[in-house]
Amino acid sequence: MDKQYILFDLDGTLTDPMEGITRSAQHALKHFGIDVPDHTSLDFFIGPPLRDTFKERYGMNDDDADEAIRIFREYFEPKGIFENEIYEGIPSLLEHLTQAGRSLILATSKPVDFAERILEYFDIKDYFDFVAGSTMDERRADKEDVIGYALEECQLIDLSELVMVGDRKYDIQAAKAFGIYTIGVLYGYGSKEELKKAGADCLVKSVDELEEVLLEEE
């Protein structure tokens, strides 16, 4: 695939954040009197903006959702951010892509500060030319806004040169809004049905298959 610029989602695409995100959500919900004994049942927090999930899943108003995010971060910032695992093969994939002259851009709904700390923790930050994410007050958390921000800041005009890689419908739908080619990864948190319905141009089952697709010569 001859695409010069590769946009990567973070959660569920480069790393598996299950433990940290779900325990942070469990902590926030407990503050509101909502007891969730099995934190892994909160995996629906992985992907969409936090504010949207608190409002849509629990009927919170804006003020309560903001408070929930604050409590979520009480756990996430010092501990949950590191309860995370990088998918096997990701470091070598990123290395091979940069060796092939590709430009890598992170496009995540996470605040940029958190995203950069995670990249640094796994020693993969240097592979990325730019990190696009939300602000700490959750502005620009929508994935379409994140991608638009990346395109503007990196001055990317020819969208035929781009591909978006992600594991959820939010990644695919946002990229398709700009006419960007999309690859859905099935090893993350989105189902095959979800990604196909969102309009993914290509689906891959593993990191190895993702590398084959991204580096195949046309």
Protein Blocks (a to p, Z undefined) as FASTA:
>chain_A
ZZfbdcddfehplpccklmmmmmmmmmmmmnopacfblmlmmmmgopafklmmmmmnopa
fklmmmmmmmmmmmmmmmmmmmccddehklmmmmmmmmnopacddddfbdfklmmmmmmm
nopmmmpmbdcdddfkopakbfklmmmmmmmmnopablmlpccddfbfklmmmmmmnopa
cdddfklmbcfklmmmnopabdcfbfklmmmmmmpcZZ
